[in-house]
Amino acid sequence: MYDLGGNAINQKEEKTKDEIPKGARAKKPEAFNGKRGQEAEIFLMKMEIYFNDYGTAFDNNRKMATFLTNMGEGEAAKWAKPLLRKILDEEPHEYLANWNALKNAFLLAFSDPMKKERAIQNIHKLQQTGSAQHYVTAFRTLMQELDWDEHAFIDVFKKGLKNNVQQELLKATITVTTLVSKGVYFLFWIRRRRRRILA
């Protein structure tokens, strides 16, 4: 028995995976339409969750590759066609060697090659114009695409805040996790303070 990386699985672990109650198991992912970017990444994550929940059904690379290549429509089906032929003819192919090889090939074909550059542009353009929650959510989403250090995230987060919030934060020394998680709190605190002063 092998996991998604092609490593041997302990039979006890595998048995536990299949003991997931039927109602709690992941449902079969919808067919992938070939749309590049985030949809491709989400599709692959859903596939991996499905494989994990149904371990005995996908106990080797061939079964996982067959299932993935059959889950495409449109452009994705065109991409998978030569791989399906290799599977049917039981011929080797570098993409079919293991799950990671197939996953990397899939992402090469369907991921967004400009994702990181686009995230950098968007995080620098991001400005708080409305609620703190909206700003924090948008910032966190972009953070996930980048591998910056904490200080870079803090600087960009502060620059995107409204001016009055920036002034209050100049007085504080905090980590990016605290800054983002407490971003909503800081804005509410400033509003309350402003109301008290005006009252």
MDAnalysis code that builds the backbone (N, CA, C; Angstrom):
import MDAnalysis as mda
import numpy as np

u = mda.Universe.empty(597, n_residues=199, atom_resindex=np.repeat(np.arange(199), 3), trajectory=True)
u.add_TopologyAttr("name", ["N", "CA", "C"] * 199)
u.add_TopologyAttr("resid", np.arange(1, 200))
u.add_TopologyAttr("resname", ["MET", "TYR", "ASP", "LEU", "GLY", "GLY", "ASN", "ALA", "ILE", "ASN", "GLN", "LYS", "GLU", "GLU", "LYS", "THR", "LYS", "ASP", "GLU", "ILE", "PRO", "LYS", "GLY", "ALA", "ARG", "ALA", "LYS", "LYS", "PRO", "GLU", "ALA", "PHE", "ASN", "GLY", "LYS", "ARG", "GLY", "GLN", "GLU", "ALA", "GLU", "ILE", "PHE", "LEU", "MET", "LYS", "MET", "GLU", "ILE", "TYR", "PHE", "ASN", "ASP", "TYR", "GLY", "THR", "ALA", "PHE", "ASP", "ASN", "ASN", "ARG", "LYS", "MET", "ALA", "THR", "PHE", "LEU", "THR", "ASN", "MET", "GLY", "GLU", "GLY", "GLU", "ALA", "ALA", "LYS", "TRP", "ALA", "LYS", "PRO", "LEU", "LEU", "ARG", "LYS", "ILE", "LEU", "ASP", "GLU", "GLU", "PRO", "HIS", "GLU", "TYR", "LEU", "ALA", "ASN", "TRP", "ASN", "ALA", "LEU", "LYS", "ASN", "ALA", "PHE", "LEU", "LEU", "ALA", "PHE", "SER", "ASP", "PRO", "MET", "LYS", "LYS", "GLU", "ARG", "ALA", "ILE", "GLN", "ASN", "ILE", "HIS", "LYS", "LEU", "GLN", "GLN", "THR", "GLY", "SER", "ALA", "GLN", "HIS", "TYR", "VAL", "THR", "ALA", "PHE", "ARG", "THR", "LEU", "MET", "GLN", "GLU", "LEU", "ASP", "TRP", "ASP", "GLU", "HIS", "ALA", "PHE", "ILE", "ASP", "VAL", "PHE", "LYS", "LYS", "GLY", "LEU", "LYS", "ASN", "ASN", "VAL", "GLN", "GLN", "GLU", "LEU", "LEU", "LYS", "ALA", "THR", "ILE", "THR", "VAL", "THR", "THR", "LEU", "VAL", "SER", "LYS", "GLY", "VAL", "TYR", "PHE", "LEU", "PHE", "TRP", "ILE", "ARG", "ARG", "ARG", "ARG", "ARG", "ARG", "ILE", "LEU", "ALA"])
u.atoms.positions = np.array([
    [0.844, -1.168, 0.000],
    [0.000, 0.000, 0.000],
    [0.896, 1.240, 0.000],
    [0.565, 2.251, -0.810],
    [1.399, 3.438, -0.940],
    [0.579, 4.699, -0.733],
    [1.241, 5.757, -0.204],
    [0.569, 7.039, -0.039],
    [0.737, 7.863, -1.306],
    [0.311, 9.126, -1.271],
    [0.354, 9.976, -2.462],
    [1.775, 10.244, -2.927],
    [2.746, 10.158, -2.037],
    [4.142, 10.379, -2.395],
    [4.843, 9.121, -2.867],
    [4.136, 7.995, -2.911],
    [4.738, 6.748, -3.340],
    [5.414, 5.994, -2.209],
    [5.201, 6.425, -0.959],
    [5.800, 5.772, 0.199],
    [4.871, 4.693, 0.733],
    [5.476, 3.659, 1.307],
    [4.686, 2.563, 1.868],
    [3.865, 3.051, 3.048],
    [2.612, 2.562, 3.148],
    [1.709, 2.923, 4.243],
    [1.598, 1.737, 5.179],
    [1.614, 2.025, 6.444],
    [1.372, 1.008, 7.456],
    [-0.065, 0.523, 7.281],
    [-0.289, -0.782, 7.280],
    [-1.623, -1.338, 7.060],
    [-2.625, -0.843, 8.093],
    [-2.181, -0.603, 9.338],
    [-3.088, -0.106, 10.373],
    [-3.560, 1.300, 10.032],
    [-2.632, 2.160, 9.544],
    [-3.005, 3.522, 9.146],
    [-4.018, 3.472, 8.018],
    [-3.757, 2.617, 7.035],
    [-4.631, 2.510, 5.870],
    [-6.016, 2.032, 6.283],
    [-6.079, 1.091, 7.193],
    [-7.360, 0.580, 7.656],
    [-8.154, 1.679, 8.347],
    [-7.475, 2.515, 9.124],
    [-8.135, 3.612, 9.830],
    [-8.736, 4.601, 8.833],
    [-8.014, 4.902, 7.757],
    [-8.528, 5.842, 6.762],
    [-9.846, 5.357, 6.178],
    [-9.943, 4.058, 5.916],
    [-11.157, 3.525, 5.318],
    [-12.282, 3.371, 6.327],
    [-12.001, 3.574, 7.606],
    [-13.029, 3.478, 8.629],
    [-13.728, 4.813, 8.867],
    [-13.487, 5.788, 8.013],
    [-14.178, 7.067, 8.099],
    [-15.651, 6.796, 7.829],
    [-16.543, 7.287, 8.687],
    [-17.978, 7.055, 8.442],
    [-18.369, 7.546, 7.053],
    [-19.255, 6.824, 6.420],
    [-19.637, 7.117, 5.040],
    [-20.060, 8.576, 4.847],
    [-20.851, 9.113, 5.749],
    [-21.316, 10.491, 5.617],
    [-20.229, 11.531, 5.795],
    [-19.112, 11.148, 6.418],
    [-18.028, 12.097, 6.670],
    [-16.956, 12.062, 5.590],
    [-17.045, 11.119, 4.683],
    [-16.044, 11.016, 3.624],
    [-16.234, 12.125, 2.593],
    [-15.133, 12.470, 1.953],
    [-15.182, 13.492, 0.908],
    [-15.982, 12.968, -0.279],
    [-16.752, 13.860, -0.879],
    [-17.479, 13.443, -2.078],
    [-16.536, 13.507, -3.276],
    [-16.882, 12.778, -4.295],
    [-16.070, 12.747, -5.505],
    [-16.028, 14.156, -6.095],
    [-14.822, 14.662, -6.397],
    [-14.739, 16.006, -6.982],
    [-15.455, 16.081, -8.330],
    [-15.956, 17.254, -8.625],
    [-16.556, 17.493, -9.941],
    [-15.457, 17.391, -10.993],
    [-15.827, 17.074, -12.206],
    [-14.851, 16.993, -13.294],
    [-14.153, 18.341, -13.457],
    [-12.880, 18.291, -13.782],
    [-12.093, 19.513, -13.965],
    [-12.247, 20.000, -15.397],
    [-12.580, 21.289, -15.541],
    [-12.873, 21.851, -16.856],
    [-11.661, 22.426, -17.578],
    [-10.508, 22.403, -16.942],
    [-9.306, 22.907, -17.593],
    [-9.009, 24.360, -17.311],
    [-9.810, 25.006, -16.459],
    [-9.566, 26.410, -16.143],
    [-8.286, 26.538, -15.324],
    [-7.394, 27.383, -15.779],
    [-6.091, 27.529, -15.149],
    [-6.151, 28.359, -13.868],
    [-5.162, 28.152, -13.030],
    [-5.023, 28.958, -11.822],
    [-5.571, 28.277, -10.586],
    [-6.257, 29.064, -9.792],
    [-6.728, 28.611, -8.491],
    [-7.666, 27.406, -8.593],
    [-8.502, 27.367, -9.616],
    [-9.422, 26.233, -9.767],
    [-8.669, 24.918, -9.940],
    [-7.557, 24.945, -10.658],
    [-6.749, 23.734, -10.842],
    [-6.149, 23.284, -9.513],
    [-5.660, 24.229, -8.733],
    [-5.068, 23.895, -7.434],
    [-6.121, 23.333, -6.482],
    [-7.286, 23.935, -6.470],
    [-8.372, 23.455, -5.605],
    [-8.800, 22.052, -6.033],
    [-8.903, 21.831, -7.341],
    [-9.266, 20.509, -7.844],
    [-8.274, 19.451, -7.352],
    [-6.982, 19.747, -7.446],
    [-5.978, 18.777, -6.989],
    [-6.076, 18.515, -5.489],
    [-6.333, 19.552, -4.702],
    [-6.489, 19.355, -3.257],
    [-7.687, 18.450, -2.968],
    [-8.783, 18.685, -3.684],
    [-9.968, 17.834, -3.503],
    [-9.668, 16.389, -3.890],
    [-8.893, 16.209, -4.953],
    [-8.516, 14.857, -5.367],
    [-7.698, 14.175, -4.272],
    [-6.749, 14.889, -3.693],
    [-5.906, 14.297, -2.651],
    [-6.719, 13.930, -1.414],
    [-7.666, 14.770, -1.054],
    [-8.543, 14.453, 0.084],
    [-9.364, 13.205, -0.238],
    [-9.882, 13.145, -1.447],
    [-10.667, 11.983, -1.874],
    [-9.817, 10.713, -1.838],
    [-8.598, 10.783, -2.362],
    [-7.699, 9.624, -2.329],
    [-7.427, 9.183, -0.893],
    [-7.217, 10.145, -0.014],
    [-6.942, 9.813, 1.391],
    [-8.138, 9.145, 2.060],
    [-9.336, 9.626, 1.768],
    [-10.541, 9.060, 2.383],
    [-10.875, 7.666, 1.856],
    [-10.471, 7.376, 0.642],
    [-10.765, 6.078, 0.026],
    [-9.453, 5.348, -0.278],
    [-8.629, 5.216, 0.739],
    [-7.281, 4.655, 0.608],
    [-7.186, 3.327, -0.109],
    [-8.045, 2.374, 0.209],
    [-7.921, 1.053, -0.416],
    [-8.314, 1.071, -1.887],
    [-9.153, 1.992, -2.280],
    [-9.547, 2.086, -3.692],
    [-8.417, 2.662, -4.547],
    [-7.522, 3.423, -3.915],
    [-6.425, 4.070, -4.642],
    [-5.100, 3.658, -4.013],
    [-4.848, 2.362, -4.021],
    [-3.683, 1.841, -3.322],
    [-2.423, 1.770, -4.175],
    [-2.485, 2.296, -5.409],
    [-1.257, 2.362, -6.208],
    [-1.323, 3.553, -7.160],
    [-0.164, 3.894, -7.712],
    [-0.058, 5.065, -8.586],
    [-0.926, 4.942, -9.828],
    [-1.032, 3.747, -10.373],
    [-1.821, 3.547, -11.594],
    [-3.285, 3.903, -11.363],
    [-3.843, 3.475, -10.240],
    [-5.245, 3.771, -9.941],
    [-5.459, 5.270, -9.752],
    [-4.532, 5.919, -9.061],
    [-4.665, 7.368, -8.859],
    [-4.539, 8.102, -10.188],
    [-3.575, 7.695, -11.014],
    [-3.383, 8.340, -12.315],
    [-4.590, 8.123, -13.216],
    [-5.122, 6.913, -13.213],
    [-6.301, 6.614, -14.032],
    [-7.481, 7.474, -13.601],
    [-7.686, 7.574, -12.308],
    [-8.810, 8.362, -11.803],
    [-8.644, 9.838, -12.151],
    [-7.455, 10.387, -11.903],
    [-7.228, 11.807, -12.196],
    [-7.394, 12.103, -13.678],
    [-6.806, 11.289, -14.531],
    [-6.875, 11.577, -15.966],
    [-8.274, 11.397, -16.534],
    [-9.133, 10.662, -15.843],
    [-10.527, 10.508, -16.267],
    [-11.424, 11.621, -15.746],
    [-10.899, 12.502, -14.931],
    [-11.703, 13.557, -14.310],
    [-11.657, 14.871, -15.087],
    [-11.212, 14.844, -16.315],
    [-11.091, 16.074, -17.082],
    [-12.154, 16.232, -18.146],
    [-12.473, 17.484, -18.430],
    [-13.371, 17.851, -19.528],
    [-12.675, 18.934, -20.342],
    [-13.038, 19.078, -21.574],
    [-12.498, 20.149, -22.401],
    [-10.984, 20.080, -22.500],
    [-10.313, 21.193, -22.172],
    [-8.855, 21.268, -22.257],
    [-8.172, 20.228, -21.380],
    [-8.741, 19.969, -20.212],
    [-8.149, 18.978, -19.304],
    [-8.202, 17.582, -19.916],
    [-9.284, 17.258, -20.597],
    [-9.400, 15.950, -21.252],
    [-8.390, 15.832, -22.391],
    [-8.191, 16.930, -23.126],
    [-7.202, 16.916, -24.213],
    [-5.800, 16.689, -23.649],
    [-5.505, 17.339, -22.520],
    [-4.202, 17.164, -21.880],
    [-4.015, 15.711, -21.428],
    [-5.063, 15.111, -20.904],
    [-4.978, 13.763, -20.337],
    [-4.981, 12.654, -21.390],
    [-5.438, 12.943, -22.591],
    [-5.604, 11.895, -23.608],
    [-4.339, 11.068, -23.835],
    [-3.166, 11.667, -24.048],
    [-1.975, 10.831, -24.256],
    [-1.621, 9.987, -23.028],
    [-1.907, 10.514, -21.849],
    [-1.634, 9.758, -20.622],
    [-2.599, 8.588, -20.484],
    [-3.846, 8.811, -20.846],
    [-4.823, 7.717, -20.823],
    [-4.391, 6.589, -21.763],
    [-3.884, 6.975, -22.926],
    [-3.415, 5.966, -23.889],
    [-2.265, 5.165, -23.284],
    [-1.340, 5.852, -22.602],
    [-0.211, 5.163, -21.956],
    [-0.719, 4.207, -20.875],
    [-1.711, 4.641, -20.119],
    [-2.277, 3.790, -19.069],
    [-2.922, 2.553, -19.689],
    [-3.732, 2.754, -20.738],
    [-4.406, 1.625, -21.397],
    [-3.413, 0.629, -22.000],
    [-2.351, 1.167, -22.582],
    [-1.342, 0.305, -23.211],
    [-0.313, -0.210, -22.202],
    [-0.486, 0.191, -20.946],
    [0.440, -0.180, -19.869],
    [1.878, 0.169, -20.216],
    [2.043, 1.348, -20.825],
    [3.372, 1.846, -21.174],
    [3.822, 2.847, -20.115],
    [5.096, 2.864, -19.804],
    [5.584, 3.823, -18.804],
    [5.613, 5.246, -19.371],
    [5.507, 6.199, -18.478],
    [5.625, 7.611, -18.831],
    [6.080, 8.333, -17.573],
    [6.934, 9.326, -17.735],
    [7.480, 10.013, -16.560],
    [6.387, 10.622, -15.681],
    [5.297, 11.100, -16.259],
    [4.218, 11.689, -15.464],
    [3.460, 10.631, -14.659],
    [3.516, 9.388, -15.113],
    [2.775, 8.311, -14.459],
    [3.622, 7.536, -13.448],
    [4.842, 7.983, -13.214],
    [5.756, 7.271, -12.315],
    [5.255, 7.257, -10.872],
    [4.696, 8.379, -10.421],
    [4.133, 8.463, -9.063],
    [3.205, 9.674, -8.995],
    [2.518, 9.799, -7.871],
    [1.543, 10.876, -7.722],
    [2.192, 12.247, -7.850],
    [3.339, 12.453, -7.220],
    [3.985, 13.766, -7.275],
    [4.356, 14.156, -8.701],
    [4.820, 13.202, -9.503],
    [5.158, 13.492, -10.897],
    [3.910, 13.909, -11.674],
    [2.807, 13.196, -11.466],
    [1.560, 13.530, -12.160],
    [1.022, 14.881, -11.688],
    [1.075, 15.106, -10.395],
    [0.600, 16.375, -9.835],
    [1.417, 17.550, -10.384],
    [2.732, 17.406, -10.427],
    [3.587, 18.472, -10.958],
    [3.314, 18.726, -12.436],
    [3.088, 17.668, -13.200],
    [2.765, 17.824, -14.619],
    [1.429, 18.536, -14.789],
    [0.460, 18.158, -13.967],
    [-0.863, 18.784, -14.005],
    [-0.747, 20.278, -13.693],
    [0.003, 20.607, -12.640],
    [0.169, 22.015, -12.267],
    [0.951, 22.791, -13.320],
    [1.908, 22.148, -13.951],
    [2.650, 22.792, -15.028],
    [1.702, 23.186, -16.158],
    [0.742, 22.323, -16.429],
    [-0.220, 22.579, -17.507],
    [-1.318, 23.553, -17.108],
    [-1.748, 23.533, -15.840],
    [-2.958, 24.275, -15.477],
    [-2.801, 25.333, -14.382],
    [-1.627, 25.442, -13.782],
    [-1.491, 26.490, -12.764],
    [-1.260, 27.835, -13.443],
    [-1.344, 28.882, -12.670],
    [-1.142, 30.238, -13.176],
    [0.342, 30.571, -13.072],
    [1.055, 30.668, -14.196],
    [2.490, 30.931, -14.127],
    [2.822, 32.319, -13.572],
    [1.857, 33.203, -13.590],
    [2.076, 34.567, -13.100],
    [1.472, 34.780, -11.713],
    [1.103, 33.701, -11.035],
    [0.396, 33.803, -9.760],
    [1.172, 34.628, -8.737],
    [2.436, 34.335, -8.571],
    [3.227, 35.035, -7.561],
    [3.380, 36.517, -7.923],
    [3.682, 36.797, -9.176],
    [3.844, 38.189, -9.608],
    [2.541, 38.967, -9.433],
    [1.430, 38.315, -9.774],
    [0.121, 38.952, -9.625],
    [-0.185, 39.207, -8.145],
    [0.167, 38.260, -7.291],
    [-0.054, 38.429, -5.847],
    [0.778, 39.589, -5.308],
    [2.005, 39.726, -5.780],
    [2.861, 40.842, -5.346],
    [2.230, 42.167, -5.753],
    [1.782, 42.263, -7.002],
    [1.133, 43.497, -7.462],
    [-0.115, 43.793, -6.641],
    [-0.936, 42.776, -6.428],
    [-2.201, 42.980, -5.721],
    [-2.012, 43.323, -4.251],
    [-1.020, 42.734, -3.602],
    [-0.822, 43.028, -2.182],
    [-0.309, 44.461, -2.002],
    [0.464, 44.946, -2.975],
    [0.939, 46.335, -2.899],
    [-0.169, 47.332, -3.240],
    [-1.118, 46.936, -4.074],
    [-2.245, 47.807, -4.432],
    [-3.344, 47.802, -3.378],
    [-3.382, 46.764, -2.552],
    [-4.473, 46.582, -1.597],
    [-4.551, 47.754, -0.618],
    [-5.722, 48.354, -0.519],
    [-5.972, 49.479, 0.381],
    [-7.249, 49.215, 1.156],
    [-7.237, 49.586, 2.396],
    [-8.452, 49.466, 3.197],
    [-9.368, 50.627, 2.833],
    [-10.475, 50.304, 2.194],
    [-11.450, 51.336, 1.841],
    [-12.750, 51.132, 2.597],
    [-12.969, 49.926, 3.051],
    [-14.204, 49.606, 3.767],
    [-13.903, 49.011, 5.118],
    [-14.539, 47.888, 5.381],
    [-14.404, 47.262, 6.697],
    [-13.020, 46.660, 6.883],
    [-12.634, 46.580, 8.139],
    [-11.358, 45.966, 8.483],
    [-11.377, 44.487, 8.127],
    [-12.513, 43.846, 8.331],
    [-12.616, 42.416, 8.030],
    [-12.335, 42.140, 6.559],
    [-12.881, 42.970, 5.704],
    [-12.673, 42.783, 4.269],
    [-11.189, 42.950, 3.928],
    [-10.563, 43.965, 4.480],
    [-9.141, 44.215, 4.228],
    [-8.283, 43.056, 4.735],
    [-8.544, 42.606, 5.956],
    [-7.769, 41.515, 6.553],
    [-7.941, 40.227, 5.747],
    [-9.156, 39.926, 5.326],
    [-9.407, 38.713, 4.539],
    [-8.659, 38.767, 3.209],
    [-8.735, 39.890, 2.527],
    [-8.040, 40.037, 1.245],
    [-6.526, 39.932, 1.438],
    [-6.016, 40.528, 2.505],
    [-4.582, 40.483, 2.786],
    [-4.130, 39.050, 3.076],
    [-4.885, 38.348, 3.905],
    [-4.536, 36.955, 4.236],
    [-4.517, 36.075, 2.988],
    [-5.466, 36.277, 2.107],
    [-5.528, 35.490, 0.874],
    [-4.267, 35.698, 0.045],
    [-3.843, 36.943, -0.087],
    [-2.637, 37.238, -0.857],
    [-1.380, 36.753, -0.142],
    [-1.377, 36.811, 1.180],
    [-0.234, 36.333, 1.971],
    [0.084, 34.875, 1.662],
    [-0.944, 34.082, 1.460],
    [-0.759, 32.647, 1.220],
    [0.016, 32.366, -0.061],
    [0.012, 33.310, -0.976],
    [0.682, 33.111, -2.258],
    [2.149, 33.524, -2.224],
    [2.575, 34.163, -1.142],
    [3.924, 34.725, -1.079],
    [4.736, 34.100, 0.047],
    [6.039, 34.086, -0.127],
    [6.916, 33.530, 0.900],
    [7.843, 34.610, 1.470],
    [7.260, 35.745, 1.781],
    [8.016, 36.857, 2.344],
    [8.287, 36.619, 3.821],
    [9.223, 37.418, 4.354],
    [9.434, 37.345, 5.799],
    [8.404, 38.229, 6.500],
    [8.328, 38.064, 7.793],
    [7.300, 38.722, 8.600],
    [7.346, 40.248, 8.497],
    [8.547, 40.810, 8.485],
    [8.676, 42.276, 8.446],
    [8.133, 42.864, 7.142],
    [8.348, 42.162, 6.038],
    [7.822, 42.640, 4.755],
    [6.296, 42.653, 4.775],
    [5.689, 41.598, 5.316],
    [4.226, 41.562, 5.416],
    [3.702, 42.683, 6.314],
    [4.365, 42.920, 7.425],
    [3.926, 43.975, 8.350],
    [3.956, 45.329, 7.657],
    [5.047, 45.625, 6.951],
    [5.163, 46.915, 6.262],
    [4.056, 47.107, 5.235],
    [3.810, 46.087, 4.426],
    [2.786, 46.199, 3.381],
    [1.395, 46.286, 4.003],
    [1.143, 45.502, 5.057],
    [-0.157, 45.540, 5.729],
    [-0.433, 46.941, 6.268],
    [0.539, 47.528, 6.937],
    [0.368, 48.869, 7.518],
    [0.122, 49.916, 6.435],
    [0.863, 49.823, 5.324],
    [0.715, 50.810, 4.249],
    [-0.679, 50.792, 3.639],
    [-1.338, 49.655, 3.667],
    [-2.668, 49.549, 3.085],
    [-3.787, 50.008, 3.993],
    [-3.473, 50.212, 5.262],
    [-4.497, 50.639, 6.223],
    [-4.847, 52.111, 6.045],
    [-6.010, 52.482, 6.547],
    [-6.405, 53.888, 6.544],
    [-5.390, 54.682, 7.364],
    [-5.225, 55.970, 7.031],
    [-4.194, 56.801, 7.671],
    [-4.300, 56.849, 9.188],
    [-5.508, 57.003, 9.716],
    [-5.637, 57.101, 11.173],
    [-5.226, 55.797, 11.857],
    [-5.468, 54.672, 11.214],
    [-5.070, 53.382, 11.776],
    [-3.550, 53.257, 11.718],
    [-2.963, 53.717, 10.636],
    [-1.503, 53.685, 10.520],
    [-0.844, 54.472, 11.647],
    [-1.411, 55.626, 11.963],
    [-0.849, 56.456, 13.038],
    [-0.860, 55.718, 14.369],
    [-1.936, 55.032, 14.667],
    [-2.027, 54.289, 15.927],
    [-1.057, 53.110, 15.944],
    [-0.888, 52.474, 14.815],
    [-0.010, 51.304, 14.761],
    [1.467, 51.667, 14.816],
    [1.803, 52.903, 14.492],
    [3.194, 53.335, 14.595],
    [3.713, 53.202, 16.019],
    [2.803, 53.260, 16.959],
    [3.178, 53.193, 18.370],
    [3.403, 51.753, 18.836],
    [2.989, 50.776, 18.056],
    [3.033, 49.379, 18.498],
    [4.129, 48.590, 17.781],
    [4.678, 47.602, 18.464],
    [5.615, 46.648, 17.877],
    [4.957, 45.280, 17.985],
    [4.575, 44.721, 16.823],
    [3.852, 43.450, 16.840],
    [4.286, 42.565, 15.680],
    [3.923, 41.294, 15.747],
    [4.231, 40.350, 14.668],
    [3.141, 40.421, 13.608],
    [3.433, 39.877, 12.436],
    [2.453, 39.901, 11.356],
    [1.206, 39.098, 11.728],
    [1.381, 37.993, 12.429],
    [0.225, 37.185, 12.827],
    [-0.679, 37.985, 13.744],
    [-0.074, 38.646, 14.714],
    [-0.854, 39.472, 15.637],
    [-1.493, 40.625, 14.887],
    [-0.719, 41.256, 14.016],
    [-1.229, 42.400, 13.267],
    [-2.444, 42.014, 12.433],
    [-2.351, 40.939, 11.690],
    [-3.459, 40.530, 10.827],
    [-4.636, 40.038, 11.656],
    [-4.361, 39.223, 12.675],
    [-5.472, 38.684, 13.464],
    [-6.143, 39.751, 14.309],
    [-5.393, 40.767, 14.686],
    [-5.962, 41.829, 15.507],
    [-6.353, 43.052, 14.686],
    [-6.192, 42.980, 13.376],
    [-6.498, 44.126, 12.522],
    [-7.899, 44.661, 12.720],
    [-8.851, 43.776, 12.816],
    [-10.240, 44.186, 13.023],
    [-10.376, 44.860, 14.381],
    [-9.763, 44.274, 15.399],
    [-9.840, 44.835, 16.747],
    [-9.280, 46.255, 16.778],
    [-8.122, 46.476, 16.141],
    [-7.511, 47.800, 16.137],
    [-8.452, 48.849, 15.549],
    [-9.114, 48.495, 14.469],
    [-10.009, 49.460, 13.831],
    [-11.218, 49.771, 14.709],
    [-11.778, 48.765, 15.355],
    [-12.897, 49.015, 16.263],
    [-12.452, 49.853, 17.458],
    [-11.266, 49.581, 17.972],
    [-10.720, 50.327, 19.101],
    [-10.554, 51.800, 18.734],
    [-10.035, 52.073, 17.539],
    [-9.846, 53.456, 17.094],
    [-11.191, 54.151, 16.932],
    [-12.180, 53.467, 16.389],
    [-13.512, 54.072, 16.237],
    [-14.111, 54.423, 17.594],
    [-13.988, 53.503, 18.559],
    [-14.514, 53.776, 19.906],
    [-13.807, 54.970, 20.524],
    [-12.498, 55.024, 20.361],
    [-11.714, 56.125, 20.927],
    [-12.146, 57.451, 20.305],
    [-12.337, 57.442, 18.987],
    [-12.747, 58.655, 18.286],
    [-14.128, 59.104, 18.772],
    [-15.041, 58.156, 18.977],
    [-16.390, 58.497, 19.452],
    [-16.340, 59.119, 20.842],
    [-15.475, 58.574, 21.717],
    [-15.348, 59.133, 23.070],
    [-14.818, 60.561, 23.024],
    [-13.861, 60.799, 22.140],
    [-13.280, 62.143, 22.030],
    [-14.322, 63.120, 21.510],
    [-15.125, 62.695, 20.532],
    [-16.136, 63.570, 19.944],
    [-17.343, 63.758, 20.860],
    [-17.565, 62.842, 21.794],
    [-18.742, 62.913, 22.669],
    [-18.597, 63.964, 23.746],
])
